[in-house]
């Protein structure tokens, strides 16, 4: 578990511009804006958000209400949203559930990593999470909770922002040009330059990135990135919990090496 942060708000979908540089897929003539808008609506239903109305979806996405009405009608017709006539609000349908489980079922890394994650969580009592970068935040692919003392038990699918230890580790592992491009994309949601510089130094020196009471005053966490054998996919594994359970010295001296050892067991 990386127990930080609220989810990052949805961003308005950029309009397609024909003839624009192919380096920006959203401006390509092949980019289907209508599909992107529909997916942007589905992304608004995050952990802890069970139902939303059209006005709320319009505010979250920045899309006009008539556009939202057409999108929600279409998604409801296809089974991706359910509509409550009493409240006038929508909630995710079973079609979304099927997509999610289909994606998770195809992620072998979850099954490979879980034994090492369970061992580390049991040893330290913290929460260990496996995550991947998705658009503007880190998304949990797997989570193991090692102690009933953990008051934040964040589930698979939870999203934490890039100021978390997990987010810092992802940013620090990127090539400088890629990191700068991502930070520009994140805009106001990006970590400060000092946080990014510190994460890069920590990763170079220790192989890990740390967040010591910097998001919530009583939460400490450490994270380390790794890539798939082909290098095509990048993941981050983190360990965090209450400062009383995982003080900074313990996190740096024992948990960080244990985290790297856990990754060494399965990353290859």
URMOVEN-V767144 format. One record per pair of residues at least 12 apart in sequence whose ideal C-beta (glycine too) atoms are under 7 Angstrom apart, sorted by the first residue. I is the first residue (numbers start at 1). J is the second residue. D is the distance in Angstrom with one decimal. If there is no record, write none. Layout:
i->[I & I]
j->[J & J]
d->[D & D]
This chain:
i->[1 & 1 & 1 & 1 & 1 & 1 & 1 & 1 & 1 & 2 & 2 & 2 & 2 & 2 & 2 & 2 & 2 & 2 & 2 & 3 & 3 & 3 & 3 & 3 & 4 & 4 & 4 & 4 & 4 & 4 & 5 & 5 & 5 & 5 & 5 & 7 & 7 & 7 & 8 & 8 & 8 & 8 & 8 & 9 & 10 & 10 & 10 & 10 & 10 & 11 & 12 & 12 & 12 & 13 & 13 & 13 & 13 & 14 & 14 & 15 & 16 & 16 & 16 & 37 & 37 & 37 & 38 & 38 & 38 & 40 & 41 & 41 & 41 & 41 & 41 & 41 & 42 & 42 & 42 & 44 & 44 & 44 & 45 & 46 & 47 & 47 & 47 & 50 & 51 & 51 & 51 & 51 & 51 & 52 & 52 & 53 & 53 & 54 & 54 & 54 & 57 & 72 & 76 & 78 & 79 & 79 & 79 & 80 & 80 & 80 & 81 & 100 & 107 & 109 & 110 & 110 & 110 & 112 & 113 & 113 & 113 & 113 & 114 & 114 & 116 & 116 & 116 & 117 & 117 & 117 & 117 & 118 & 120 & 120 & 120 & 120 & 121 & 121 & 121 & 122 & 123 & 124 & 124 & 124 & 124 & 125 & 125 & 125 & 125 & 125 & 126 & 126 & 126 & 126 & 126 & 126 & 127 & 127 & 127 & 127 & 127 & 127 & 127 & 128 & 128 & 128 & 128 & 129 & 129 & 129 & 129 & 130 & 130 & 130 & 131 & 131 & 131 & 131 & 132 & 133 & 133 & 136 & 136 & 137 & 137 & 137 & 137 & 138 & 138 & 138 & 138 & 138 & 138 & 138 & 139 & 139 & 140 & 140 & 140 & 140 & 140 & 141 & 142 & 143 & 143 & 147 & 149 & 149 & 150 & 161 & 162 & 162 & 162 & 162 & 163 & 163 & 163 & 164 & 164 & 165 & 165 & 165 & 165 & 165 & 165 & 165 & 165 & 166 & 166 & 166 & 168 & 168 & 168 & 168 & 168 & 168 & 169 & 169 & 169 & 169 & 169 & 169 & 170 & 170 & 170 & 171 & 171 & 172 & 172 & 172 & 172 & 173 & 173 & 173 & 183 & 206 & 207 & 207 & 208 & 208 & 208 & 208 & 208 & 208 & 209 & 210 & 210 & 210 & 212 & 213 & 218 & 218 & 219 & 219 & 219 & 220 & 220 & 220 & 220 & 220 & 221 & 221 & 221 & 222 & 222 & 222 & 222 & 222 & 222 & 223 & 223 & 223 & 224 & 224 & 224 & 224 & 226 & 226 & 229 & 237 & 237 & 237 & 239 & 239]
j->[127 & 129 & 143 & 145 & 150 & 152 & 153 & 154 & 240 & 129 & 131 & 160 & 164 & 165 & 166 & 221 & 223 & 238 & 240 & 127 & 152 & 154 & 219 & 240 & 160 & 164 & 211 & 215 & 216 & 219 & 160 & 161 & 163 & 164 & 215 & 46 & 137 & 159 & 136 & 137 & 159 & 161 & 189 & 60 & 40 & 43 & 44 & 60 & 61 & 136 & 61 & 62 & 63 & 33 & 36 & 37 & 40 & 26 & 27 & 33 & 29 & 31 & 33 & 63 & 67 & 71 & 71 & 74 & 75 & 61 & 57 & 61 & 68 & 71 & 72 & 75 & 75 & 80 & 96 & 57 & 60 & 61 & 92 & 159 & 155 & 157 & 158 & 91 & 84 & 87 & 89 & 90 & 91 & 89 & 90 & 88 & 89 & 68 & 69 & 72 & 72 & 90 & 90 & 95 & 93 & 94 & 95 & 93 & 95 & 96 & 93 & 157 & 141 & 235 & 130 & 141 & 142 & 266 & 130 & 142 & 237 & 266 & 142 & 144 & 262 & 265 & 266 & 130 & 142 & 144 & 262 & 144 & 239 & 258 & 259 & 262 & 144 & 145 & 146 & 146 & 258 & 146 & 239 & 246 & 255 & 146 & 147 & 149 & 241 & 245 & 146 & 239 & 240 & 241 & 245 & 246 & 143 & 144 & 145 & 146 & 150 & 240 & 241 & 144 & 146 & 237 & 239 & 142 & 143 & 166 & 238 & 142 & 235 & 237 & 166 & 235 & 236 & 238 & 235 & 170 & 234 & 186 & 189 & 159 & 160 & 161 & 162 & 159 & 160 & 164 & 166 & 167 & 170 & 236 & 157 & 159 & 154 & 155 & 156 & 157 & 158 & 156 & 156 & 155 & 156 & 245 & 242 & 245 & 241 & 189 & 186 & 189 & 190 & 191 & 191 & 195 & 215 & 211 & 215 & 209 & 210 & 211 & 221 & 222 & 223 & 238 & 240 & 223 & 236 & 238 & 191 & 195 & 199 & 209 & 211 & 223 & 203 & 209 & 223 & 224 & 225 & 236 & 225 & 234 & 236 & 196 & 199 & 199 & 200 & 203 & 209 & 203 & 225 & 234 & 196 & 256 & 224 & 260 & 222 & 223 & 224 & 256 & 259 & 260 & 223 & 222 & 251 & 252 & 248 & 243 & 242 & 243 & 240 & 242 & 243 & 240 & 243 & 246 & 248 & 251 & 238 & 239 & 240 & 238 & 239 & 251 & 255 & 256 & 259 & 236 & 237 & 238 & 237 & 259 & 260 & 263 & 263 & 267 & 268 & 259 & 262 & 263 & 255 & 259]
d->[2.9 & 5.0 & 5.5 & 6.3 & 6.8 & 6.4 & 6.8 & 4.9 & 5.9 & 5.3 & 6.9 & 5.0 & 4.9 & 6.0 & 4.4 & 5.7 & 6.9 & 4.6 & 5.5 & 6.8 & 3.9 & 6.2 & 5.3 & 5.5 & 5.3 & 4.2 & 6.9 & 4.0 & 6.5 & 6.7 & 4.9 & 4.5 & 6.7 & 5.8 & 6.1 & 4.6 & 6.8 & 4.9 & 5.0 & 4.6 & 6.7 & 5.2 & 5.5 & 6.3 & 5.6 & 5.5 & 5.3 & 4.8 & 5.2 & 6.8 & 6.1 & 3.1 & 6.9 & 6.4 & 4.9 & 5.1 & 5.2 & 4.8 & 6.9 & 6.3 & 6.9 & 5.0 & 4.8 & 6.1 & 6.9 & 6.0 & 5.2 & 6.8 & 6.3 & 5.1 & 5.7 & 6.2 & 6.9 & 5.2 & 6.8 & 6.7 & 7.0 & 6.5 & 6.3 & 5.7 & 4.8 & 6.7 & 4.9 & 6.3 & 6.3 & 6.2 & 5.1 & 5.7 & 6.7 & 6.7 & 4.1 & 6.5 & 4.5 & 5.9 & 6.0 & 5.5 & 4.6 & 4.9 & 5.6 & 6.1 & 6.9 & 5.5 & 6.9 & 6.3 & 4.9 & 6.3 & 4.0 & 5.1 & 4.2 & 5.3 & 5.2 & 6.9 & 6.0 & 6.4 & 6.7 & 5.6 & 4.6 & 4.6 & 5.3 & 6.4 & 7.0 & 5.0 & 6.0 & 7.0 & 4.1 & 4.6 & 5.5 & 6.6 & 6.6 & 4.6 & 6.8 & 5.2 & 6.3 & 5.7 & 6.7 & 5.0 & 4.4 & 6.6 & 3.1 & 5.3 & 6.8 & 6.3 & 6.5 & 6.8 & 5.6 & 4.8 & 3.8 & 6.7 & 6.9 & 5.6 & 5.5 & 4.9 & 5.9 & 3.9 & 6.5 & 5.4 & 6.7 & 7.0 & 4.8 & 6.5 & 5.3 & 5.9 & 5.7 & 4.8 & 7.0 & 6.8 & 5.0 & 6.9 & 4.6 & 7.0 & 5.2 & 4.2 & 6.3 & 5.3 & 5.0 & 7.0 & 5.1 & 6.9 & 5.5 & 5.0 & 6.8 & 6.0 & 6.5 & 4.3 & 6.3 & 5.4 & 6.7 & 6.7 & 5.1 & 6.5 & 4.5 & 5.2 & 6.3 & 6.6 & 6.7 & 5.2 & 6.5 & 6.9 & 5.2 & 6.1 & 4.7 & 6.6 & 6.2 & 6.4 & 5.8 & 6.9 & 6.7 & 5.9 & 5.7 & 6.2 & 6.1 & 6.9 & 6.4 & 5.8 & 4.6 & 6.5 & 6.3 & 6.2 & 6.5 & 5.6 & 6.2 & 4.0 & 3.9 & 6.0 & 4.1 & 5.4 & 6.5 & 4.7 & 4.8 & 4.6 & 6.6 & 6.7 & 3.8 & 4.2 & 6.6 & 6.9 & 6.9 & 4.2 & 3.9 & 6.0 & 4.6 & 4.6 & 6.0 & 6.8 & 5.3 & 5.9 & 6.2 & 4.3 & 4.8 & 4.1 & 5.5 & 6.8 & 3.9 & 6.4 & 6.9 & 5.9 & 5.8 & 5.2 & 5.1 & 6.5 & 4.6 & 4.4 & 6.4 & 6.8 & 5.3 & 5.3 & 6.7 & 7.0 & 5.0 & 6.0 & 5.7 & 5.0 & 6.3 & 6.5 & 6.6 & 6.4 & 5.0 & 4.9 & 6.1 & 5.4 & 5.7 & 6.7 & 3.0 & 6.7 & 5.6 & 5.1 & 5.6 & 5.1 & 6.0 & 5.3 & 6.7 & 3.7 & 6.1 & 5.3 & 5.7 & 5.9 & 5.0 & 4.4 & 6.3 & 6.4 & 6.8 & 5.9 & 5.5 & 5.5]
